């Protein structure tokens, strides 16, 4: 692994691209070319005239652009919703406007977080800066909870004092326009968050879409007030909005906590298990201790792989490279892989399918499964050799 700046990466990719084109013009075949940077690997086929230029830089630019868009739109929507509240005096509209202030804070935090997360690993942050995205999501969750308390207090005050409403039709029209714009923004942020695997974008997109449902509820409630004249519905709607906002804030805090605490992601582990199962060679006797965690969009894997004990360092290095390449194939964000190689023991012979093994002491019976439940275990002997666990228990009872 080595580190290069995005500028150096772009310059290097440009040179590589020129060499690819030159090689193709000279009659080179269409074998894939592999370009590695700090972020991982990118394969380019010469026959397709593709050039691995600055894909990662473009991805980071897309994330920053999405964050900046969320900030600008958030400010405009807050101005629209607050003007609707000022015109009508509706507590429900005040609640919706207060939630938009959270959108502004969240978008600002997201822009900062995305700028930090885009930095490559350095001497002080060898695993990158992606964790800041989880921190951003946590701050957003806390801000949402604070806004909910303000909305709740305002709703209770109006229940006690009695609401005074006016020009509801105009207020609902303004809010309807803001809701349509918010829906488009939320869908865009959610889509970009999934595409770039950005926790910050995905969290902000979910929050914006929650805001859309909140606004729809407010419009429905105000329509009831406008048609029936039952003004008490207004503060009750505001209190309902506050409860919904709290729920969303708690969900974001839980997700941020899970990311910061490296909570295991079953989908990522299942993906790794599938890769290892597909790429398995006869010499890959067993895998255990598979773990994965994320630093923003960058993923990290470590695992133990049992191989024949006579393999030399060069052979082990080739296996490591193969595992790393396959885990990050087509992944512009990339990450790190650490494979700890365990030498086989006599007891592994029955599980090893190598036909030309020179040290075999027992015939092959059955290969160990490459499934998530098996390869994520931490105790090798207790799973691979259950009889060993029983013999240990028996010897302990004899000693007692």
C-alpha positions, 0 to 999 in steps of 0.5 A: 500500500502507498499513498498519493495525492489526488493531484498526483493520482490524476497526473499519473492516471493521465500518463497511464492513459496515454500509454494505454492508447499508445500501446493500442495504436501499436497493436497491443492486445486487449488484456486488462490494465490495472491501476492502483492508487491509495483508494484501491484498483481500477481495471481498464480494457485496452480494447474498449479504449477506456482510460482510468483517469480521475474516477475517484476525484469525480466521485468525490466532486459529486459528493461535494456538489451534492452537499453544497446543493443541499445547503443552498436548497436548505436555506431557500426552503427555510426562508419559504417555510418561515415566511409561511409561518409569519403569514399564518401564525401556525404552530405546525408551520413553525414546527416545519420551519424549525425542522428546516433549520436542522437541514441547514445545520446538517447540510453545513456539517455534511459539506465539512465532513465530505471535504475531510472524508475525501482526504487520502490516508496520511501519517496521522490518519493511516486509515483515512478520514471517512469516520468523520461522516459518522460523526456528522450524522451523529451531530445531525441526529442531536440537532434533530432532537433539539429541534423536536424539543423546541417544536414540542414546547411551542405546540404545548404553549399554543394548546394552553393559550389557544392558537391564532391563525390567518391566511392559511390558504397562502401558507399552505400554497407556499408550503406545498411548493417547498415540499415538492422541492424538498422531495426532489432534493431528498431523492437526489441525496439518497440516490447519491448516498447509495451510489457513493456509499456516503453515510453523510449524504444518505443520512441527510437524504433520509432526513430530508425525505422525513421532512417531506412527510412532515410537510405533507402531514402539516398541509393535511392538518391545516387543510382540516383547520381551513375547512372545519375551523377547528384551530386546535388541530394546529398545535396537535399537528405540531406535537405529532411532528415533534414526535416524528422528528425525535424518532428520526433523530434517534435512528440517525444517532443509532446509525452514527454510533454503529459506524463509529463503534465498527458495528458488523455489517452482515451484507458486507460480510456476506459479500466477502464470504461470496468472494472467498467462496468463488475465488477459493483454491485447493490450497485455501484450507480454511478461513476464520476471523473474518472482520470488516469495518468502514471508514466512510465509504472505504472498507477494511477487511482482515481475516485468517487463511489456513494454507499448506505450511510449506508455502513460501513468502512469494506464494503467500503474497500472490494469494494476498494480492488475489484476495485484495484485488477480488474484494475491491474489484470495480470499487473506486473507493477501495480500502485495505485488506490484511490476510493473516496466514496460518500454517496447516496442521496434521488435523487439517489433512482431512479438510485439504483438497490439494491433490499433490500435497507432499506432506499429507498424513491423512486422506481428504474427506470434506472441505470446510464451508466458506459461509459467513457463519463459519468464516467469521468465527474467532475460535478456529479449533472449537469450530473446525474440530468439535471433538477437540472441544469435547476432549478439553472439557473431558480433561478438565473434568478429570483434573477436577 
